[in-house]
Amino acid sequence: MIKKYRVLIYCDLEMQNPVLNNIEATIIYDIQECFNKLSIFAYDIIIMQLYKEIENTCEIISCIRRITFIPILFLTNQSVYRKKELIRAGADSVINIESSAEEIELHIFSLVRRYLDWNTEKEKNRNIQTGNLFINNEEHQIYLYEKQLCLTRREYDFLYLLVSAPMRIYTYEQIYQLIWKDYPVGDIKNIIWCLVKRLRKKLSIIEDGAGNCIVSVRDIGYKFELNNEIEKQ
């Protein structure tokens, strides 16, 4: 069975291109909804198809790039110079908006394959050392001051998620989707808060105050910030 790619398509007009094969597409016309979708759901690639150039297009691409590393395929009828600007802002590929469905599909396949291969290799056996906190991703073990933390799978996955991108703020929705691997429903803030409370306690048992490295960002989510207890030698 051929895998269908999950594609988020943001466009300013109704899509003019033929229906694409092997694609499960979500089409939206509002940029705020685009950001909302990216913060909640997982996609293999985002396609931006704009007939009308807007002033802050590059800023939008940069914002998307800060949220996710998934490939960005941009369809436009702008000049070569403008296409270069879009690439510099974070787009992975920029092609003519009148490209055939077959050409678009080839770009999707190429970009997604490269991203998935890179992401798999990046995460495989990726150990992390930050201050006195060491994550052995090969064995799924975390050590603080060389003392092993006894963590549940979700506690491990959550801490690894934050530590692998220090200072990046993950929203409650992103955390729930990535750790629980399910659609965020119900009181997810409280569910995540309970996990964080247990994790902070386990860190602080080894070193007083170490749990403060998990920083709550009010009404948004959590981030990892190296604190004195983790950093000091």
Secondary structure, DSSP 8 states (H G I E B T S, - for coil): ----EEEEEEESS---S---TTEEEEEE--HHHHHHHHHHS--SEEEEE-SS--TTHHHHHHHHHHH--S-EEEEE---HHHHHHHHHHT-SEEEETT--HHHHHHHHHHHHHHHHHHHHHHHTT--EEETTEEEETTTTEEEETTEE----HHHHHHHHHHHTSTT--EEHHHHIIIII-S---SSHHHHHHHHHHHHHHHHHHHSTTGGGGEEEETTTEEEE---HHHH--
